[in-house]
Amino acid sequence: SALLPAGGVDGGAGGNSATALTALEQDGYVTIDGGPNNKVALPYLLLPRKGSLATATRSGSLVSLSNTGVATTTASAFTLMGVDALDTAPTSPGSRIFAVDLKELGYRYTPDPDGAGTTFLSDYVELVATLYRPVTTPRQVTIQFEIDTNGDGTPDYLVFNGNATTNQNVVFVTNVATGATTTTNLFFTVADFNSGRFILPVYTANLGGITAATRLNVRVVADGSDDFNLGDPENLLDRAPESGFYTVTPNAPVVTPSALSTLIESGATVSLPLAINKNNRTASPSDRGVLLLYGDNPLNLESSAIQVIR
């Protein structure tokens, strides 16, 4: 309904905010009338919001974005590194194990917005993962990006989400060589409650000072067990790719969208042109196209993978 409030509930910075939950809360009773002296009052609690229904179709180098929902939404564009198969079997109810299954993987490199290392520490990279099965809360899964920055085939940095003592979901970085985990000057996880979209921003300064010209090898491992331990048995983990790495060079994209953020009003259709440079296939062999994320779409429809023939 258009009368409902818009927007989701932030599970990163807002993960400890009761106010955000209260703003969406609706509750009451449903009365079941079974006849004389046979009435039951069943309480309910809902967190409803109005939603968009954005979809994307591609024709050549032009993506058409349409929104048939009641809420305005934004399509955020990232480089698509890969689409992983639905290959993790669901677990049994009550097992306390969430069968996490990686779906789409992407990234976006952003130069320091103020250029001076003041408001922002440095350039930053946003690492993206979507899931086939949405989670109730971001702390239900650990998503870890293993990044090889020197091209030797071994991860140099681990970027992963986790819960802080404040009960907010944040991004951590481990330097593999030193074993030190950085928890300062970092970002909150960009993820909602009841969602399958995760964005993990990280400063390049926390990745050894990489630049847009650094060729990156990236792989992702996700764990949905109840103790959030990436040392769990293999059957509790999902990896993408299954072997090897995704390889990209930020300043040598194969596919570049004309805009990183596109507003789609309710009932509207807008265009997103793509620039395709096949000369960059060697530098970015895993650049498969564009990954679009929609902040207000229903579950399992929160993203579109626009794959381009290379």
C-alpha positions in Angstrom: 0.0 0.0 0.0 1.2 3.5 -0.8 0.0 4.5 2.7 2.8 2.5 4.4 6.1 4.0 5.3 9.0 3.6 2.9 12.5 2.2 3.5 13.9 -0.9 5.2 15.5 -1.2 8.6 19.2 -0.7 8.6 21.0 -3.7 10.2 24.5 -2.1 10.1 24.8 1.3 11.8 21.1 1.0 12.8 21.4 -2.5 14.1 20.9 -1.4 17.7 18.1 1.1 17.0 14.8 0.3 18.6 13.5 3.6 17.3 13.8 2.4 13.7 11.8 -0.8 14.4 9.2 1.2 16.3 8.6 3.5 13.4 7.4 0.6 11.2 5.7 -1.4 13.9 2.0 -2.3 13.6 0.3 -4.6 16.0 -3.1 -5.6 17.3 -5.4 -8.6 17.5 -7.2 -10.8 15.0 -10.4 -12.1 16.6 -11.5 -15.6 15.5 -15.2 -16.0 16.2 -16.1 -19.7 16.6 -19.6 -19.0 17.9 -21.0 -18.4 21.4 -18.4 -18.6 24.2 -15.8 -19.6 21.6 -13.8 -16.5 20.6 -10.0 -16.4 20.3 -8.0 -13.2 20.1 -4.7 -13.8 18.3 -2.1 -11.1 18.7 0.1 -10.0 15.7 3.1 -7.9 15.1 4.1 -6.6 11.7 6.9 -4.3 10.3 5.3 -3.5 6.9 6.7 -1.0 4.4 5.7 0.0 1.0 7.9 -1.5 -1.7 9.2 -0.9 -5.2 9.2 -3.5 -8.0 12.1 -2.5 -10.1 13.3 -4.7 -13.0 16.0 -4.4 -15.6 16.2 -5.5 -19.2 19.1 -5.0 -21.6 19.2 -4.4 -25.3 22.7 -4.0 -26.6 24.4 -1.4 -24.5 21.2 0.1 -23.0 19.6 -1.1 -19.8 15.9 -0.2 -19.3 14.9 0.1 -15.6 11.1 0.0 -14.8 9.4 0.3 -11.5 5.8 -1.1 -11.2 5.8 -0.8 -7.4 4.4 1.9 -5.2 7.7 3.1 -3.7 10.4 5.1 -5.4 13.7 3.3 -5.4 17.3 3.7 -6.4 19.3 1.3 -8.6 22.9 1.3 -7.3 25.4 0.0 -9.9 28.5 -2.1 -9.2 30.8 -4.2 -11.4 29.5 -7.8 -11.6 32.3 -10.3 -11.0 30.3 -13.4 -11.0 27.0 -15.3 -10.4 27.3 -18.3 -8.2 25.0 -21.4 -8.5 22.3 -22.2 -6.1 24.3 -25.1 -4.6 23.7 -25.2 -0.8 20.9 -27.4 0.5 18.5 -25.9 3.0 19.0 -27.0 6.6 16.4 -28.5 8.9 14.2 -26.2 11.0 15.6 -25.9 14.5 19.1 -26.8 13.5 20.5 -23.3 14.4 22.3 -23.4 11.1 21.5 -21.0 8.2 22.3 -22.5 4.8 23.9 -19.5 3.4 24.2 -19.5 -0.4 26.1 -16.9 -2.3 24.4 -15.6 -5.5 26.0 -12.5 -7.1 29.3 -10.9 -6.3 30.5 -7.5 -7.3 32.5 -4.4 -6.3 32.9 -0.7 -6.8 36.0 1.5 -6.5 35.5 5.1 -5.3 38.2 7.8 -5.2 38.5 9.8 -1.9 35.5 12.1 -2.3 37.3 15.1 -0.7 40.7 14.2 -2.2 42.5 15.2 1.0 42.2 12.2 3.3 40.2 14.3 5.8 36.5 13.3 5.9 37.5 10.0 4.2 40.7 8.2 5.1 41.5 7.3 1.5 39.9 5.9 -1.6 37.5 3.0 -0.8 36.2 -0.2 -2.3 32.7 -1.5 -1.8 32.5 -5.3 -1.9 29.1 -6.7 -2.7 27.5 -10.1 -2.1 23.8 -11.1 -2.6 22.3 -14.3 -1.2 19.7 -16.7 -2.6 18.1 -16.9 0.8 17.6 -13.6 2.7 18.6 -13.4 6.3 16.6 -12.0 9.2 19.6 -10.0 10.6 23.1 -9.4 9.2 24.7 -11.1 12.1 23.1 -14.3 10.9 26.0 -14.8 8.4 29.6 -13.9 8.0 30.7 -12.9 4.5 34.4 -12.8 4.0 36.2 -11.4 0.9 39.7 -12.8 0.5 41.8 -10.3 -1.5 45.2 -10.9 -3.1 46.7 -7.6 -3.8 50.2 -8.6 -5.1 49.1 -11.3 -7.6 50.8 -14.3 -6.0 47.6 -16.3 -5.7 47.5 -16.0 -1.9 45.1 -13.7 0.0 46.8 -10.7 1.6 43.7 -9.3 3.3 40.4 -10.6 4.7 37.5 -8.3 4.7 34.4 -9.5 6.6 31.4 -8.4 8.5 30.7 -9.0 12.2 28.9 -7.6 15.2 30.5 -5.0 17.3 29.9 -4.7 21.1 27.3 -2.0 20.3 25.3 -4.7 18.4 25.9 -2.9 15.2 27.2 -4.9 12.2 30.6 -3.5 11.1 33.4 -4.3 8.6 36.7 -5.8 9.8 39.9 -6.2 8.0 42.6 -8.8 8.8 46.2 -8.4 7.5 47.1 -12.0 6.7 50.8 -11.5 7.0 50.7 -9.9 10.5 47.5 -11.5 11.7 46.3 -8.1 12.9 42.6 -7.3 12.6 41.7 -3.6 12.1 38.6 -2.3 13.8 39.2 1.4 13.6 38.5 3.9 10.7 36.2 1.3 9.2 32.7 1.3 7.9 29.4 -0.2 9.0 28.0 -3.1 7.0 25.5 -1.8 4.5 22.7 -4.4 5.0 19.1 -4.3 6.1 17.2 -6.6 8.4 15.3 -9.3 6.4 17.4 -8.9 3.3 19.9 -10.7 1.1 22.0 -7.7 0.1 25.4 -7.0 1.7 27.9 -4.2 1.0 31.2 -4.2 2.8 33.0 -0.9 2.3 36.7 -0.8 3.1 39.4 1.9 2.8 42.2 1.2 0.4 44.5 2.4 3.1 43.5 -0.7 5.1 44.3 -2.9 2.1 48.0 -1.9 1.9 47.4 1.3 0.0 46.1 -0.3 -3.2 45.2 2.1 -6.1 42.7 2.0 -8.9 45.5 0.5 -11.1 46.0 -2.5 -8.7 45.0 -5.8 -10.2 43.0 -7.6 -7.6 42.2 -11.3 -7.1 39.1 -11.8 -5.0 37.2 -14.8 -3.7 34.4 -15.0 -1.2 33.5 -17.4 1.5 30.3 -17.3 3.6 29.3 -19.0 6.8 25.8 -19.3 8.2 26.5 -21.3 11.4 25.3 -20.2 14.8 28.7 -19.4 16.1 29.8 -17.3 13.1 33.1 -19.2 12.7 34.7 -19.5 9.3 36.6 -22.5 10.6 33.5 -24.5 10.6 33.2 -27.8 8.6 33.1 -27.4 4.8 29.5 -28.3 4.5 28.6 -25.1 6.4 30.4 -22.8 4.0 29.8 -21.5 0.5 32.5 -20.2 -1.8 32.6 -18.1 -4.9 34.2 -18.9 -7.2 34.5 -22.6 -6.3 38.2 -22.5 -7.2 40.6 -19.7 -8.0 39.7 -16.0 -7.9 37.8 -13.3 -9.6 40.3 -10.9 -11.2 39.6 -7.2 -11.8 41.5 -4.0 -12.2 39.4 -1.0 -11.0 40.6 1.5 -13.6 40.3 -1.0 -16.5 36.6 -2.0 -16.5 35.1 -3.9 -19.3 31.6 -2.5 -18.6 30.9 1.0 -17.2 27.4 2.2 -16.4 26.6 5.8 -17.2 25.5 6.4 -13.6 26.3 4.7 -10.3 22.9 5.6 -8.8 19.7 5.9 -10.7 16.4 7.0 -9.2 13.3 5.1 -10.5 10.0 6.7 -9.5 6.9 4.6 -9.1 5.4 3.8 -12.5 8.5 5.1 -14.3 10.9 3.7 -16.8 14.4 5.1 -17.1 17.5 4.2 -19.2 21.0 3.3 -18.0 23.5 3.3 -20.9 26.5 1.1 -20.7 30.0 1.7 -22.2 31.7 -1.5 -23.2 35.5 -1.7 -23.6 36.6 -5.1 -24.7 40.2 -4.0 -24.7 40.1 -4.3 -20.9 39.3 -8.0 -20.9 42.9 -8.9 -20.1 43.1 -6.5 -17.1 39.7 -7.4 -15.8 38.9 -10.9 -17.0 36.1 -11.3 -14.3 34.3 -8.1 -15.2 31.0 -9.7 -16.4 28.8 -6.7 -16.6 26.8 -4.7 -14.0 25.2 -5.7 -10.7 22.2 -3.5 -9.8 20.9 -3.4 -6.2 17.4 -2.1 -5.3 16.9 -0.9 -1.8 13.1 -1.2 -1.7 12.3 -4.3 -3.7 10.8 -7.5 -2.3 12.9 -10.4 -1.1 14.7 -12.4 -3.8 14.1 -9.5 -6.2 16.6 -7.1 -4.6 19.2 -7.3 -7.4 19.7 -7.7 -11.2 22.8 -9.2 -12.8 23.2 -7.6 -16.2 25.7 -9.9 -17.9 27.4 -8.6 -21.1 28.8 -10.9 -23.8 32.5 -10.3 -23.8 
